[in-house]
């Protein structure tokens, strides 16, 4: 794309800075959470934490390469420049990037505000699917499949976040520890 050449030293600098930034963030996040510890989380929450962290880091690291038009970019199967990709695809991807990063940070820090975020994420996916149906990109049996799938994974997310026994136990234990920590702190 774009006829722009990039100095290899610039690419190495970007790669080094990106690697250092991601390493710094991951280094802080990969320490065990302070209250119950990473192993206390139900297995799927631990997996979601790791996947969200990796995907958010990848998408963030990807931005400088797209801005410099380094790599191959496509939208709807059509090749586009990196800056065009950022201007047209990233606005759609940005809310998901923010949600993935928030899930990662919230789960790593054992924050209760992160509990509903997977539901918000999948609701956002559903909004995109409904948009595809409304604009006519998807029709007929495929549209019905989209709707059934959307309802199914949203229902699973709600069940997991609020009704699965191990997740409820984890958040109750987290609340007890937070209460104990709050009552044992000296008054300032």
C-alpha positions in Angstrom: 0.0 0.0 0.0 0.7 3.7 -0.1 4.1 3.9 -1.8 5.7 4.8 1.5 9.0 3.2 2.5 9.9 2.7 6.1 13.5 2.7 7.3 14.4 -0.7 8.9 15.9 1.1 11.9 12.5 2.8 12.5 10.8 -0.6 12.4 13.3 -2.0 14.9 12.7 1.0 17.1 9.0 0.6 17.0 9.3 -3.2 17.6 11.6 -2.5 20.6 9.4 0.2 22.1 6.3 -2.0 21.6 8.0 -5.0 23.2 9.1 -2.9 26.2 5.7 -1.3 26.7 3.9 -4.6 26.4 6.5 -6.2 28.7 6.0 -3.4 31.3 2.2 -3.7 31.3 2.2 -7.5 31.3 4.9 -7.6 34.0 2.7 -5.6 36.3 -0.4 -7.5 35.4 1.1 -11.0 35.6 1.8 -10.6 39.3 -0.7 -12.5 41.3 -3.7 -10.4 42.3 -3.4 -9.2 45.9 -6.5 -10.6 47.5 -7.4 -14.2 46.6 -4.7 -14.9 44.0 -5.0 -15.9 40.3 -5.5 -19.6 41.2 -8.7 -18.8 43.2 -10.4 -17.6 40.0 -12.5 -20.2 38.2 -10.7 -21.8 35.3 -12.6 -20.0 32.5 -12.0 -16.6 34.2 -8.3 -17.3 34.3 -8.4 -18.3 30.6 -10.4 -15.1 29.8 -7.9 -13.0 31.7 -5.0 -14.4 29.7 -6.7 -14.3 26.3 -8.1 -10.7 26.9 -4.6 -9.6 27.9 -3.0 -11.1 24.8 -5.6 -9.8 22.4 -5.5 -6.3 23.8 -1.7 -6.2 23.7 -1.7 -7.5 20.1 -4.2 -4.9 18.9 -2.4 -2.1 20.7 1.0 -3.2 19.3 -0.6 -3.4 15.9 -1.5 0.3 15.7 2.0 1.7 14.9 2.5 -0.8 12.1 -0.8 0.1 10.5 -0.1 3.8 10.9 3.2 3.4 9.1 1.5 1.1 6.5 3.7 -1.8 7.4 2.0 -5.1 6.6 -1.0 -6.2 4.6 -4.5 -4.9 5.5 -7.9 -5.9 4.2 -11.5 -4.8 4.8 -14.2 -7.0 3.4 -11.6 -8.9 1.4 -10.3 -5.8 -0.3 -6.7 -4.7 0.2 -6.3 -1.3 1.9 -3.5 0.8 3.3 -2.7 0.7 7.0 -3.8 4.3 7.7 -7.1 3.6 5.8 -7.5 0.4 7.9 -7.0 2.4 11.1 -9.5 5.1 10.0 -12.2 2.7 8.9 -11.8 -0.6 10.8 -10.4 0.6 14.2 -13.4 2.7 15.1 -15.4 -0.5 15.0 -12.7 -2.5 16.8 -11.9 0.2 19.4 -14.8 -0.5 21.8 -13.8 -4.2 21.8 -10.2 -3.4 22.4 -11.2 -1.2 25.3 -13.5 -4.0 26.7 -10.8 -6.6 26.3 -8.2 -4.4 28.1 -10.8 -3.6 30.9 -11.6 -7.3 31.3 -7.9 -8.1 31.6 -7.1 -5.3 34.1 -10.3 -5.9 36.0 -9.7 -9.6 36.4 -5.9 -9.3 37.1 -6.7 -6.8 39.9 -9.6 -8.8 41.2 -12.0 -5.9 40.7 -15.7 -6.5 41.0 -16.6 -3.9 38.4 -15.2 -6.3 35.8 -17.8 -9.0 36.5 -20.4 -7.8 33.9 -17.8 -6.9 31.2 -18.0 -10.2 29.3 -21.7 -9.6 28.9 -21.1 -6.1 27.6 -18.5 -7.5 25.2 -20.9 -10.1 23.8 -23.7 -7.6 23.6 -21.4 -5.5 21.4 -20.8 -8.5 19.2 -24.6 -8.9 19.0 -25.1 -5.3 17.9 -22.6 -5.9 15.1 -24.5 -9.0 14.0 -27.9 -7.2 14.1 -26.3 -4.4 12.0 -25.2 -7.0 9.4 -28.7 -8.3 9.2 -30.3 -4.9 9.0 -28.0 -3.7 6.2 -28.6 -6.9 4.2 -25.1 -8.4 4.5 -26.8 -11.5 6.1 -30.2 -12.8 5.2 -32.4 -15.9 5.3 -31.3 -18.9 7.3 -27.9 -17.3 7.9 -29.7 -14.4 9.7 -31.7 -16.9 11.8 -28.4 -18.7 12.7 -26.9 -15.3 13.7 -29.8 -14.5 15.9 -29.8 -18.0 17.6 -26.1 -17.9 18.1 -26.2 -14.3 19.5 -28.9 -15.2 22.0 -27.1 -18.4 23.0 -23.6 -17.0 23.8 -25.2 -13.9 25.5 -27.3 -16.3 27.7 -24.1 -18.3 28.4 -22.2 -15.2 29.4 -25.0 -14.0 31.7 -25.3 -17.5 33.3 -21.5 -17.8 33.7 -21.0 -14.3 35.2 -24.0 -14.3 37.6 -25.3 -17.9 38.0 -22.4 -20.3 37.8 -21.7 -21.6 41.3 -17.9 -21.3 41.2 -18.0 -17.7 39.9 -20.5 -16.7 42.6 -18.3 -18.4 45.2 -15.3 -16.5 43.9 -17.0 -13.1 44.1 -18.5 -13.8 47.6 -15.0 -14.8 48.8 -13.6 -11.7 47.2 -16.2 -9.5 49.0 -15.4 -11.2 52.3 -11.6 -10.5 51.9 -12.3 -6.9 50.8 -14.5 -6.4 53.8 -11.8 -7.9 56.1 -9.1 -5.8 54.6 -11.3 -2.6 54.9 -12.0 -3.3 58.6 -8.4 -4.0 59.5 -6.9 -0.9 57.9 -5.9 1.7 60.4 -8.0 4.9 60.3 -6.2 7.8 58.7 
